[in-house]
């Protein structure tokens, strides 16, 4: 099946590695993290749809979101610091992705028409004996038209 998902996720990983040099950036689900640093970004789950563009089924469009989760763990007992660090990483990631003048991560030749944050985000906090943990989950909305039809 021809799809833009792997190339979009790989481009997001590369962009986030540059934007967050002190953060471990992972392509995959949060369950695929085997070694965790204090700051981690996971470019993971994708949800969307694929629709034929014409009667000949040779072209189709993709409309999907890629989930990105930024997490920070600190050994201190200050939840505010953990949350501020996670939100700071989110702001840097969001700004880096939005900085693409073409708004498609430079992937126009791959059929990506638009790949931008959708504006929604969610914050999570957790405290345990290891310290304080904060995470921000946000989504990249992608519109694409790959050049070949999916194989069956």
WOKAWO-V686388 format. One record per helix or strand of 3 or more residues. SS is the DSSP state (@ for helix, = for strand). FROM is the first residue (numbers start at 1). TO is the last residue. Records with the same first field share a line. If there is no record, write none. Layout:
BEGIN
SS = FROM-TO ; FROM-TO
END
This chain:
BEGIN
@ = 5-19 ; 30-32 ; 79-98 ; 108-110
= = 24-27 ; 39-52 ; 60-74 ; 112-128 ; 131-144
END
